[in-house]
Amino acid sequence: MQFLVLPPAAVLAPLVTGYWFVEDLANANQGQPIHTVPHTNAVLTVHLGRPNVDELGVGVPRVSLLGVQSRIRTWGSGEDCYFVMVMLSLPGLIRLFPGSGVDSCDNLLDLGALLGDKTVGDFKDDLTGAWMPNRIAERLDAWLVGRLGATRRVAELERFSSAWLALRCTGRLDAAAQTVGMSSRQLERWFRTHVGRTPRELIGQNRVIASLHATQTGVGDPLAGFSDQAHQIRSWRRYLGVTPGHYTRTATSEVARHFRQEPNAASEVHYL
């Protein structure tokens, strides 16, 4: 497999954290399951080669949108595997694909059903014609900037972004609500409406992902945010399906090894 991470245009930086390319045209990993971890980003995926298959062996959409992911997902690369993932922040999901958060939460949406088959087909064909990662990144920049002009701005986006930043920094719902001057209950309704998950659920996911990142990289404390080791183990089992001890004794997948070392992606965890 080959991997590459490219940054978006500066204007998109608050909304898009990077373009992640995965290519296995030689079928080196065909039949080997690959696991993605629960995450609080959204992912727009465009298959430039033949689409992957899900855990049931069913082909995934050529262009898909996945919102907040609260469980492990398993997929396999097949013949002519080549795709790019647009890694979206939660404000990016809300701004670029307004109203999709609930439907895309834990669900791989066919983008054609959301935006229209012709629109998405033209978009996919344009990227396939570009083929090389740097040219694809340029086309993605242009298409996403076009989305900014074509979609109506969500009125509370700035306040949501501020609340999400506070929630990530403090891990406390009351602090996030205070930051934007609203009640905790109102903030919970906002998050459910826009991303399909409550702030408390997202806090739990972020804590586990930070723990996994620290375990994978050796940077940070894997127990940070947990009341004790038993709390950490319960949370890992809930979200990752393994204990920290079992994970450290298991060989890390090729994709996880690469992306944890990639400077432009090292702050994110996406694969076990």
TORVEX-965345 format. One line per field, with one value per residue (C-alpha): residue number from 1; residue in one letter; x, y, z. Coordinates in Angstrom, 2 decimals, decimal comma. Each point is the difference from the previous one (the first is absolute). Example, Ala and Ser with C-alpha at 12.3 -4.5 7.8 and 13.67 -1.06 7.14 Angstrom:
<pts>
pos = [1|2]
code = [A|S]
X = [12,30|1,37]
Y = [-4,50|3,44]
Z = [7,80|-0,66]
</pts>
This chain:
<pts>
pos = [1|2|3|4|5|6|7|8|9|10|11|12|13|14|15|16|17|18|19|20|21|22|23|24|25|26|27|28|29|30|31|32|33|34|35|36|37|38|39|40|41|42|43|44|45|46|47|48|49|50|51|52|53|54|55|56|57|58|59|60|61|62|63|64|65|66|67|68|69|70|71|72|73|74|75|76|77|78|79|80|81|82|83|84|85|86|87|88|89|90|91|92|93|94|95|96|97|98|99|100|101|102|103|104|105|106|107|108|109|110|111|112|113|114|115|116|117|118|119|120|121|122|123|124|125|126|127|128|129|130|131|132|133|134|135|136|137|138|139|140|141|142|143|144|145|146|147|148|149|150|151|152|153|154|155|156|157|158|159|160|161|162|163|164|165|166|167|168|169|170|171|172|173|174|175|176|177|178|179|180|181|182|183|184|185|186|187|188|189|190|191|192|193|194|195|196|197|198|199|200|201|202|203|204|205|206|207|208|209|210|211|212|213|214|215|216|217|218|219|220|221|222|223|224|225|226|227|228|229|230|231|232|233|234|235|236|237|238|239|240|241|242|243|244|245|246|247|248|249|250|251|252|253|254|255|256|257|258|259|260|261|262|263|264|265|266|267|268|269|270|271|272]
code = [M|Q|F|L|V|L|P|P|A|A|V|L|A|P|L|V|T|G|Y|W|F|V|E|D|L|A|N|A|N|Q|G|Q|P|I|H|T|V|P|H|T|N|A|V|L|T|V|H|L|G|R|P|N|V|D|E|L|G|V|G|V|P|R|V|S|L|L|G|V|Q|S|R|I|R|T|W|G|S|G|E|D|C|Y|F|V|M|V|M|L|S|L|P|G|L|I|R|L|F|P|G|S|G|V|D|S|C|D|N|L|L|D|L|G|A|L|L|G|D|K|T|V|G|D|F|K|D|D|L|T|G|A|W|M|P|N|R|I|A|E|R|L|D|A|W|L|V|G|R|L|G|A|T|R|R|V|A|E|L|E|R|F|S|S|A|W|L|A|L|R|C|T|G|R|L|D|A|A|A|Q|T|V|G|M|S|S|R|Q|L|E|R|W|F|R|T|H|V|G|R|T|P|R|E|L|I|G|Q|N|R|V|I|A|S|L|H|A|T|Q|T|G|V|G|D|P|L|A|G|F|S|D|Q|A|H|Q|I|R|S|W|R|R|Y|L|G|V|T|P|G|H|Y|T|R|T|A|T|S|E|V|A|R|H|F|R|Q|E|P|N|A|A|S|E|V|H|Y|L]
X = [0,00|1,03|-1,16|0,17|-1,48|-0,39|-1,29|-3,06|0,03|0,39|-3,60|-1,18|2,34|-2,63|-2,30|2,32|2,92|1,56|-0,30|1,03|0,91|0,09|1,09|0,32|-0,14|2,28|-2,57|2,62|-2,61|-2,91|-2,04|1,65|-2,52|0,78|-1,63|-0,88|-0,50|-2,91|0,71|-1,59|0,95|-1,99|1,47|-0,85|1,47|0,44|1,02|2,16|0,48|-2,38|-1,93|0,89|-2,32|-1,49|0,04|-2,79|1,90|-2,30|1,51|-0,16|-1,19|2,51|-0,45|-1,17|-0,41|0,55|-0,85|0,93|1,00|-0,68|1,04|2,73|-0,50|1,70|0,74|2,19|1,95|-0,64|1,22|1,19|-0,45|0,68|-1,93|0,27|-1,58|-0,90|0,32|-2,63|-0,19|-3,47|-0,37|1,09|-2,77|-2,58|1,23|0,65|-2,81|-2,66|-2,79|1,89|1,41|-2,79|-0,38|3,77|0,71|1,24|-1,26|1,85|-2,24|0,09|0,75|-1,99|-3,16|0,82|1,16|-1,27|1,57|1,08|1,68|1,89|0,77|1,58|1,97|1,30|0,87|1,91|2,13|0,57|1,18|2,46|1,33|3,23|-0,36|1,19|-2,40|-2,83|0,67|-0,31|-3,32|-1,26|0,92|-1,95|-3,05|-0,16|0,46|-2,89|-2,04|0,66|-1,61|-2,87|-1,16|-1,73|2,00|-1,47|-0,86|1,54|3,12|2,46|-1,49|-0,06|3,68|0,89|-1,95|1,67|3,45|-0,78|-1,39|3,17|2,28|-1,81|-2,00|-2,81|-3,50|-0,60|3,18|-0,97|-3,51|1,38|2,38|-2,90|-2,46|-2,66|-1,28|1,50|-3,36|-0,22|3,55|-0,86|-2,95|2,30|2,46|-2,73|-1,51|3,24|2,14|-2,30|1,88|-0,11|3,02|0,33|0,23|2,63|2,02|0,10|1,13|2,68|1,38|0,42|1,51|2,50|0,89|0,46|2,14|2,23|0,29|0,86|2,54|1,38|-0,82|-2,34|-1,64|-2,36|-1,82|-0,68|-3,66|-0,87|-0,79|2,18|1,33|-3,24|-1,87|2,49|-0,38|-3,82|0,08|2,45|-2,17|-3,10|1,44|2,93|-0,96|3,41|1,80|3,11|2,14|-1,24|0,48|3,64|0,69|-1,59|1,80|-1,13|-1,47|2,00|-2,38|0,12|3,80|0,20|-2,51|1,26|3,42|-1,32|0,69|-3,18|-2,17|1,83|-2,50|-2,86|-0,76|-2,03|1,23|0,71]
Y = [0,00|3,60|2,99|3,77|2,94|3,40|3,20|1,90|3,60|2,51|1,19|-3,55|-0,68|0,54|-2,46|-2,61|-1,49|-1,75|-2,13|-3,59|-2,23|-3,79|-2,04|-3,76|-0,46|-3,04|-1,72|-0,63|0,15|-1,65|-2,05|1,46|1,78|3,62|1,63|3,66|1,30|2,07|3,66|3,44|1,14|-0,56|-1,56|0,61|-2,92|-0,12|-3,31|0,62|-3,73|-2,83|0,63|-1,91|-2,47|0,29|-2,60|-1,92|-0,09|2,54|2,72|3,49|3,08|1,54|3,33|-0,13|2,19|-1,45|2,15|-0,54|-3,63|-1,54|-3,58|-1,96|-0,38|-2,72|0,10|-1,79|1,18|-1,81|0,14|3,45|1,67|3,76|2,62|3,38|0,94|3,61|0,26|2,47|1,68|0,12|3,69|-1,13|-2,62|2,58|2,71|-2,10|-2,54|1,71|-2,19|-3,26|-0,60|-2,17|-2,15|-0,48|-0,80|-3,62|-0,28|-0,01|2,22|-0,19|3,64|-0,32|-0,46|3,20|2,31|-1,71|-2,73|2,30|2,52|-2,72|-1,94|3,06|0,64|-3,57|-0,04|3,27|-1,43|-3,27|1,95|1,92|-3,31|1,37|0,99|3,60|0,61|-1,72|2,25|3,07|-1,27|-0,77|3,50|1,50|-2,23|0,61|3,76|-0,20|-1,73|2,94|2,30|-2,35|-0,92|2,25|0,76|-1,50|2,93|-1,45|-1,46|2,37|-0,65|-3,73|0,12|1,87|-2,49|-2,95|1,49|0,55|-3,52|-1,49|2,10|-0,45|-3,20|1,73|0,70|2,86|1,78|-0,29|1,30|2,92|0,88|0,64|1,33|-2,69|-2,79|-3,48|-1,39|2,39|-0,87|-3,70|0,64|1,88|-2,86|-2,59|2,12|0,70|-3,13|-2,66|-0,38|1,77|1,85|-2,59|-2,81|1,92|0,66|-3,76|-0,74|2,70|-1,31|-3,49|1,28|2,14|-3,08|-2,07|2,75|0,10|-3,80|-0,04|2,82|-0,03|3,71|0,98|-1,95|-2,83|0,36|3,73|0,83|-3,39|-0,37|-3,13|-2,85|-1,97|2,96|0,06|-3,72|0,21|2,91|-1,76|-3,10|2,08|2,02|-2,07|-3,56|-0,70|0,78|2,24|-2,98|-2,20|2,80|0,58|-3,72|0,00|0,95|3,42|0,10|1,46|2,93|0,88|-0,15|2,35|2,63|0,24|0,93|2,37|3,61|1,34|-2,67|-0,82|1,86|-2,23|-3,64|-1,81|-3,62|-2,79]
Z = [0,00|-0,56|2,05|-0,23|1,90|-1,65|1,62|-1,28|-1,21|2,84|-0,29|0,73|2,94|2,76|-1,75|-1,56|1,92|-2,99|-3,13|0,75|-2,96|0,17|-3,02|-0,40|-3,77|0,34|2,29|2,69|2,77|-1,75|2,44|3,11|2,24|0,93|3,02|0,42|3,51|1,34|-0,67|0,32|-3,48|-3,16|-3,13|-3,64|-1,99|-3,76|-1,60|-3,05|-0,55|0,80|3,26|3,16|1,67|3,48|2,80|-1,78|-3,29|-1,64|-2,20|1,51|-1,94|-2,38|1,75|3,61|3,06|3,47|3,00|3,62|0,44|3,40|-0,77|-1,74|-3,75|-2,05|-3,70|-2,49|-3,02|-3,24|-3,54|-1,15|3,41|-0,14|1,93|1,68|3,32|0,71|3,78|1,20|3,39|1,56|-1,02|-3,47|-0,14|1,07|-2,38|-3,11|0,37|2,15|1,31|-0,61|3,49|1,39|-3,13|-0,44|3,65|0,05|-3,57|-3,31|-2,14|-3,78|-0,82|-3,22|2,05|1,88|-2,81|-3,15|-2,10|-2,85|2,30|1,84|-3,17|-1,61|3,19|0,13|-3,72|0,37|2,81|-1,83|-3,05|2,17|1,46|1,55|3,70|-0,36|-2,89|1,89|3,01|-2,25|-1,40|3,50|1,14|-2,91|0,54|3,75|-0,40|-2,46|2,70|2,31|-2,52|-0,84|3,52|2,49|3,08|3,20|2,27|3,17|-1,64|1,71|3,43|-0,67|-1,02|3,20|2,11|-1,74|0,59|3,68|0,30|-1,50|2,19|3,31|-0,40|1,90|-1,27|2,45|-1,09|-3,68|0,71|2,00|-2,84|-2,37|2,61|-0,05|2,17|-0,09|-1,08|-2,94|-1,06|0,12|-2,34|-2,40|-0,18|-0,52|-2,78|-1,84|0,50|1,45|3,30|3,35|1,41|2,77|-2,57|-1,96|3,17|0,66|-3,55|0,05|3,29|-1,43|-3,26|1,94|2,04|-3,16|-1,56|3,09|-0,07|-3,71|0,09|3,54|0,26|2,84|2,80|-1,08|3,36|-0,36|0,65|1,50|3,68|0,20|-2,11|0,32|-1,51|-2,89|-0,64|0,00|-2,44|-2,33|-0,04|-0,74|-2,89|-1,30|0,90|1,58|3,24|0,03|1,04|-2,83|-2,52|0,98|-0,51|-3,46|-3,21|-1,23|-3,49|-2,88|-0,46|3,71|0,00|-2,94|1,05|3,56|-1,44|-2,67|1,16|-1,60|1,62|3,24|2,19|-1,20|0,62|-2,63|-0,17|2,47]
</pts>
